[in-house]
């Protein structure tokens, strides 16, 4: 049987190039459309179906993201506890009194006022999401849930308030044992958030929640 | 004195001595029985909801503890009688603060009905028994602060809004700096943009401690009040007096892990994320009245300890509290039937 040397066949390099090109282009368009499906709201995530219903998904409230997880204004602040400074938190600038929703089902473990302020009430939810210990909703001007209550995904838990010099809601995952729970990337938030944005380069407006 | 005289003396006074002894014994017995009956008739209380932070303390150093002097082991609980209804006054209050927009009506699980006012410059929330106000878009302006002078400015400002400041005593102050849109505590006087003043007062000459400060205000270098939280206690009315846990017993409770962390300093906004501390050195034991978040519950005396710990090479300061009323006067937690 005659052996055919493929490398010496005419047009082989061209065919190989075309093969690699089409193979790569077959992969990248998928990723592009994959990313595109995250534009918009939590509904996109549900379509993909990669998030456990016990884990956070969607936005806690509407508004504009004013600080990313490692923004220097306040999210770069917590070296004492977090050590690495990687705080899985985002600030959503929103008018006072905007509804805030649970992004995950779980049990309310804290509801308290920061420094006695009715405008900065803070709720902590222990989700049923494996490895994720707590989800925080901070700077609320009113709260609808008490410690011990069970909250469901999508349930309104309060109204946005203020902390510092501007109205916003602080939404955070923390004390995570599994670092895959990133608040700056899908699937636990609908779109990627620049980790260092603070505030102008964030450029993300949220029009529906959760 | 010979034996005959002694014998006559005993015969003469024995009856009287015996009678006196019996009477004294009876009086003591009756007093004890009465006291026991009186305390056994005291209404049962719910244990105070002290724990704000779920922190596990692995070991306690109690070597620096000294028993406080002049402790009164029988103190009343107090009912907070709030006659105010700020909600009715909220339009006038908003107007005085320069907010002309209509409020959003809210209902808070802890605070009840409320009105939420906001515009470009400030935010105001008014509930029946509390008011919170915050100026927005603050700009840093460094300066030296005098806490007493700032406290007078704050009290005068609150009075000008029609709020009763007669009970306010300055309990402490912290310096704050503005970083971006964040306001954080600073120890450096050269970095201070404003001073935050905490006001409190005492009941039965016992100071009040709370994890929900009744009243505080921030004043900037121009003498402008940039924020305040106002939560009056009205005229707390003394209720029944309860016997308190003795010092030695409370130390045992503390060492057996019954203490609750009610305040943490040194961790900024992230105190609630601290889950455990290896070692806390406790000092300054004292009694205090604890103001519960729910003002319909009686105000109770509690034992309080200051604590110091190191977390990730940083010093933090804690306040620990334990119920001071004897455990038998608390309702037992309900048990679920299978």
Interface residues (C-beta under 8 A of the other chain):
Chain A: X66 X72 X73 X74 X77 X78 X79 X80 X81 X82 X83 X95 X96 X97 X109 X110 X111 X112 X113 X114 X115 X116 X117 X118 X119 X121 X122 X124 X134 X138 X141 X142 X143 X144 X145 X146 X159 X161 X162 X163 X164 X165 X166 X167 X168 X174 X175 X198 X199
Chain B: X52 X54 X104 X106 X107 X108 X109 X110 X111 X114 X116 X118 X123 X125 X127 X130 X131 X132 X134 X135 X136 X137 X138 X178 X179 X180 X181 X182 X183 X184 X196 X211 X212 X213 X214 X215 X216 X227 X229 X231 X266 X267 X268 X269 X270 X272 X273 X274 X275 X293 X311 X312 X314 X316
